[in-house]
Amino acid sequence: MDNHGGVIEPATGLPRGGFLVGLQSVQAIRQRRLIVLGLNVATYLGLAAWMAAVVGAHGWTPIDVMLFAGFLVAVPWTVLGFWNA
């Protein structure tokens, strides 16, 4: 039988601590995720500091605060897209 519509059996024979795709260790995956997290956070904080310097150059007005808040809400998707590419 070709198992269409049937139950798919889990993979067997995987090495201890490995994943099916690429057979990478849990430690390698964890290290890669921490690197990506660090890159994303550093980029986000750098862009936030740059935007704060731009909009607050001559003091903070309510409009400046709203622009900065909108920037902080919108920029994570740009940063994630950049580092994911």
Legacy VTK file of the C-alpha trace (Angstrom):
# vtk DataFile Version 3.0
C-alpha trace
ASCII
DATASET POLYDATA
POINTS 85 float
0.000 0.000 0.000
1.272 3.499 -0.790
0.119 4.972 2.572
-2.013 7.753 1.016
-4.320 8.994 3.709
-2.778 6.627 6.220
-0.753 7.169 9.332
2.808 8.362 8.779
5.271 6.534 10.959
7.889 8.615 12.784
11.465 8.484 11.540
13.681 5.949 13.214
17.422 5.666 13.434
18.105 9.310 14.249
21.268 10.005 16.218
20.821 11.002 19.836
20.049 14.741 20.053
19.685 15.103 16.277
16.971 16.563 14.109
15.594 14.963 10.977
16.524 17.889 8.726
20.299 18.180 8.505
20.843 15.917 11.495
22.217 18.839 13.520
22.758 18.606 17.238
20.602 20.480 19.705
23.689 22.467 20.768
24.348 23.626 17.174
20.734 24.714 16.763
20.786 26.525 20.123
24.025 28.334 19.226
22.658 29.447 15.854
19.462 30.726 17.467
21.428 32.720 20.042
23.554 34.296 17.310
20.469 35.273 15.314
18.805 36.636 18.460
21.894 38.728 19.233
22.058 40.098 15.694
18.364 41.000 15.734
18.473 42.690 19.144
21.675 44.613 18.324
20.236 45.834 15.015
16.940 46.824 16.639
18.665 48.749 19.426
21.025 50.432 16.939
18.144 51.561 14.755
16.196 52.727 17.813
19.174 54.805 18.997
19.610 56.283 15.523
15.911 57.174 15.269
15.951 58.696 18.765
18.865 60.903 17.712
17.048 61.965 14.545
13.626 62.784 15.989
14.993 64.193 19.240
17.629 66.426 17.656
15.886 69.642 18.744
14.025 68.321 21.753
11.108 65.955 22.085
7.627 67.080 21.106
4.490 64.929 21.292
4.769 64.355 17.534
8.371 63.178 17.956
7.299 60.737 20.664
4.519 59.347 18.441
6.904 58.974 15.486
9.436 57.202 17.682
6.802 54.887 19.177
5.500 54.003 15.712
9.038 53.308 14.575
9.657 51.000 17.539
6.496 49.054 16.724
7.151 48.783 12.978
10.903 48.155 12.752
11.071 44.599 14.202
9.563 43.165 11.017
12.183 44.930 8.917
15.000 43.670 11.146
13.668 40.108 11.162
13.267 40.166 7.390
16.795 41.502 6.918
18.495 38.872 9.062
16.253 36.103 7.747
17.252 36.940 4.177
LINES 1 86
85 0 1 2 3 4 5 6 7 8 9 10 11 12 13 14 15 16 17 18 19 20 21 22 23 24 25 26 27 28 29 30 31 32 33 34 35 36 37 38 39 40 41 42 43 44 45 46 47 48 49 50 51 52 53 54 55 56 57 58 59 60 61 62 63 64 65 66 67 68 69 70 71 72 73 74 75 76 77 78 79 80 81 82 83 84
